[in-house]
């Protein structure tokens, strides 16, 4: 698929598919005047070699694309929007033609500290044109929820492949580490508490291939596995607690059926999800404990629909938005319930915050803004001009 404006002198960029973000980037790039080829990821290396574009772009880092671009001396731009994104820890991230943009500044800085030179901070964003097109369609009264949470619930590798095989002693050690994440922290430092003895026990008892990578220690890999398990448990516990006191609807995969009385089915990202965010009085975001400063897509998705967002703490919220004016932060489950009760009774305040958040997003946080930031960084580097890790954290 080619999205090509009339300007044949425009730079050619090859973009590979991604379920939720790549098309929004394509739309922004076309509007900026690029000649865009949008292709399935399984066509990557050969099409790069035959087409020889001016740039290649992927969502999340792909070491094979990086190596192909390095061979052909084509700038490769990767926007990492997931944590963990294990591929960024491959040595290919330090290829001279690779430019990696991380949505979490802490991970970007950590890679810089390990000698990765061309890694930068770039938060995610929203496509307001697409959102507005979806929201123009007839409203669905069934989506007028008091409180909504949208997000999948997926059993972790730890839960499925490691935990069932552990001895009681090892299980106690792992549970202690998981439970330590109940205390919020700005950074994810669980790996520092993991001993070589625990790693050896898990390997021996579970038979799970537990290994790190060039820029990722084995302890850091295990920390991510345990962190994902914590977030799985945290979501279930949060919903159990809220359902005892408040009317909440949960949208996501079928895994929720066993845990949420208010499960309302799967919400497609492009069609149903924006309507849920628009019509719910309160939209809850629960950012995962192993994510450090970065904000998930859910933050931008909710605000872009004119929805009211109630979220747990992440540092980027303070850098990108105005707390109390664009969105509201909760500290713990009790705080969350009290805030929900307050804003369900104060429509005018709630609607004003949602409107202010949308205005802030329109001014600063669209894919148009992000593509300009990304290519400005790359062009400055190619011209030998100074580039910074982040324009939000100077």
N, C-alpha and C positions, 0 to 999 in steps of 0.2 A: 504494500500500500504506500503510495506517495502522496503527501500533502505539499503541493508545490505552488508557490506564488509565481507571478509572471516574471520576476526579476531573475534572469538566467545568470547574472553575475553574483547572485547571493551565495553565501557559504552553504555547503552541503553537509548535512548532519544525518547520521544513521542512528535511529533510536530503536531499542529493542523493547518488546512488550513487557508489561507488568500489569497485574490484575487491577490496581486501583490508582496508580499515580502517573504512569507513563503517558497516557492519552492526554491528561491535563497539561503535561509538559510539552507535548506535541502541539497542542492548541496555542500555547504561549509562544513557542518557537516560530510557528507559522506567522503569528501576528507580529513577531519581531523581524520577519523577512527572511528567515532561513528556508532553504530547500530541504524538506524533511522526508526521509524514507523510514517508515514505521514497519518493523519486521518481527516475526516470531523469534524468540531467543534461540531456538534450535537451529537457526540459519546463520548463527553469528560469524564464526571465523571465516568460512568460505566467502560469504557475501562481503565481508570487509576487504578481503584480498582481491576480489573481482571488481568491486565498485570503487574502492579507494576514495571514500568520502573525506571531507576536510576535518570532520570530528565524528567521534562515536560516543554514544551516551547510553548508559543503563541505569536502572534503579537497582541499588545495591551493587556491591563490587563483584565483578566476574574476572577471576584470574586468567581465564583462557582468552577472554576479550582483551585484557590488559597485555598479555604476551603477544597477541596478534598485532595490536596497535604499536607495541614497542618495536616489533620487527619491521613494520611499515612506516614508522615514525609519524603516526597519526595521533593527535591529542585525544586521549580517552578520558571522558568525564563520567564519574560514578557518583550518584547521590544515594548515600546510605540512609535508609529510613527505618531500619529494623535494629532491635537489640535483643539478643546478640546477632550480629552478622558475621558468622565465623570466617567467611571468605576474606574479610579485610585483614585478617591476621596472617595471610599468606605473604611470602616475601615479595610477590609480584606487585604489592601495593607501592613499593618503592621504585618501580620502573620510572624512567625519566619522562615518559610520555603520559603517565597516569596522574590524574588530578581527582582526588577523592574528597567528597563533601559529606560530612557527617552531621546528622541532625542533633547529635549530642556533643557539646563542646568538650566535655570531660574525656570522652573516648578519643576525640581528635587530639586533645592535648597529650593524652597518654601515649598515643602513637607518635606524636612529635618527639616526646621525651625518649622514645626508643629509636629515633633517627629517621622516621618517615618524614620527608621534607614537604611533599606536596599534598598535605591533608588540611582541610579547612572545616569550619563550622557553618552549616546552612540549615536553618529550621525548615520544617515542611510548610505547607501553604494551603490555599483553597482556590477553586475555580468558580468564581461567582457567576460567570456567564452560564456555565453548565447548570449550576444550582438553580439559578433563576428560571431557566427553561423547564426544569423538573417541577418547580413549585408553581408554575403557571397553570398546571393541569388542575382538574377539579379536586377539591379537598375531600379527604376521607374522614368522616366524623369519628370513625372507630379509633383513630390515632390521637384523639384528644385526651391523652393521659395526664394524670397529675405528675407522675414521676416516671421517667424511662431510663433504662440502661441498655445500651447496645454494645454487644461484644461477644465473641465466641468463647467457649469454655472447652479447652482441649487438654486431654490428659497428657502429662509430660513424659519425656523419656525416662526420667527418674521414677515416676509412678508406675510406668508400664514394664520397664526392663531391668531396673536396678532394685528398687525397694522390695519387691516380693521375694528376692533371693538373699537378702541381708540377714545376718544373725541379729539376735536381740541387742547385743552390745553395739554393733555398728549402726543399727537403726536408731538407737538412743542418741548416738553422736550426731547423726544426720538430722534428726528431729530437733536437736538443740540448736544446730546451726540455722535451720529453717526458721525456727521460732525467734531467733535473735533478730530476724528481719522485721518483726512486729514493731520494733522501735525505729521510727523514721530516721533516715540519715541522708545528708546531701550527696554523699558518694557511696558507691557500692564497694565495700572493702572486705567482703566475706572471705575472699581468697586468703587473706592474711591470717585467718583463723583455722585454715585447713592444713592438717599435718600430712607429712609423707606416709605416716603409718595408716591414716584413714584412707588415703588414696590406694595404698596397697591392699587394705582389707576389702574395699569396694571392688577392686579389680578381681581379687581372688574369689570372693564370695558370689559376685554377680556374673562374672565372665564378660561384663560389658567392656567394650574397647574404649577406655578412657584415656584420651591423649590430648595434648595441646597443639600448638602450631608455632610457626616461626616467631610471631609476636604475641603468642598466648601461652601461658604456662598451663600445665595440667591442673594445678590448683584453681586457676582462673576459669578453666573450662568446667570443672566440677562446681564452682561457685555459681556459674550461670545455670547449670542443671538444677541445683538446689533453689536458686532464685526463682526459676520458672515454676517449680513446685510450690513455693511460697505464694506466688501470685495466683495460682490455680486455687489453692485453699482459701486465700484471702477473698477472692470474688464470691465463693460459695458462702463463706461466713458472713460477708457483708449483706448478701441478699437474704439469708436466713434471719438476720437481725432486723433488717428493715421491714421485711414482710410481717413481722409481728406487730408493727406499729403504724406503717404507712402503706398507701396504695401504690405499688410499683409494678411496672410491666417490664419484662426482660425479653430482649430480642437477640437471637444468635443461633448457633448450631443446635442440633438435637440433644447434645450432651446436657443442656440445661433442663431437659424434661425431668430428670431425676432429682433436681436440686431446687428448682424455682416454681412455686405455685403459680406465679404470675407469668410463666413463660408464654410468649405470644408468637413464637415462630421465628423463622429466619428473615433477616432484613437485607435485601440486596443493596449494595453500596450505591449504585447509580440511580435506582428508581424509588425504592421504599424508604431507605434510610433518611434522605433529606426531609421527607414529609413527617417522619417520626420526630425529628429534631425540631421542626417548625411548630408542630402541634402540641408537643409535651410542654407542660408548664415548667418542669425542671428536668434537665438532662444531666445525668451523673457520669463523670469520667473518673475511672480508677486507674491511674498510671501505675505501672508495675514497679515493684520495689527495686528490681535490678537495673532499671533505667535511672540514670543519675540526674542530669540537668534537662534533658531533652523532652519535648512535648510530642505526644502521639498525634496522628492524623485526626483523632476524634475531637481534640480541642478545636481545631480549625474547621472541621466539618460541622460541628454544632453551631459555632458562632456564625459561620457563613450562611446558615439557614435562618438566621434571626432568632436562634434558640437561646434560652437562658442556660448557662453552663455552671455547674457546681462540681469542682474538681479537687483532688488532693494536691499537695504541694510539690512543685518542681521549680527549680531556680529560673528556668527560662520564662516562666509566667511573669516574673517581675521584670525581666528584660524586654519582653515583647508586648506586654499588656499592662493595663492599670488595674490593680486588684481592687475590687469593690465597685469599679466603674464599668469594666468590660466583662468581668466574670467574678465568681466568688469561690474562695478556697475553704475547704473544711480540714480540720486537724485530725479527727478521729471519728469513729462511728457515732458516738453520742453527739458530737458537734454537728455531724452530717444530718442527723435526725432533727435536731433543733433548728438548723438553718432551713431545712426543707419545710418544716412546719411554719416558720416565719414567712417565707416567700410564697407559700401557698395562700397565705392570708393577706399578702401585700402585692397585689397585681401590678399596681402602677410602678412601684420600685423595681419589681422583677422585669417588667417590660422595658423600663428605661435602661437597665443594665444590658439587656439583650441588644437593644438598639445602639447603644454606645459601643458595645463590643463589635458589632457589625461594621460600624463606621471606622473603627480602628483597623479592623481587618482589611477593609477596602483600601485604606490609605497605605498600608504597610506590608500586608501578608498575602499577596496573591502569587500565583505561579509566574505571572509577568514580572513581578518584583524579583522573584528568586532566580529566574533565568538571566535577568540583567546582572544580578550580583555574581552569579556563577561565571558568566562569560567575561565580565569585567575582571574578575580574579585571574582567569586563565590568560586573557590577553595581556594583562599587566605582567604576569610571570613570563610570558613568551617574549615580551619587549624588554625584559630585564628590569622592570620596575618593582618597587617594594610591594609585597602582599602580606596581609595580616591573617592570623588564624581566624579571627571573627570580627565583624564590625559591631557586634553586640557586646563583646567582651574585649575591651581595649586594654 
